[in-house]
């Protein structure tokens, strides 16, 4: 008969603790972009690409 398996209940938090600590520390030299700028750039990219697709259709 096989021995009962150990529960891995508490392993997730310990393995993620280093990542939490890594991503929690902000760099002062990091480029900071407003989320609205990213959103507007994405929407503008879609509009430009759809316009170009309509004007210059691919075969």
C-alpha positions, 0 to 999 in steps of 0.5 A: 500500500502506498503512503498517503501523499503530503499536502502541498497547501503551503508551498505556493506562498513561499515560492511566490514570496521572492517574486512579490518582493522583486515586483514590489520594489520599484526602480527609480530609473524605470520608464513610467507610462500612464495607462491611458497613453498605452490604451490610446496608443493601442486604439490608434494602432488598430484604427491606423491598421484598419484604415491601411487594410481598407486602402491597400488591400492584400491579395 
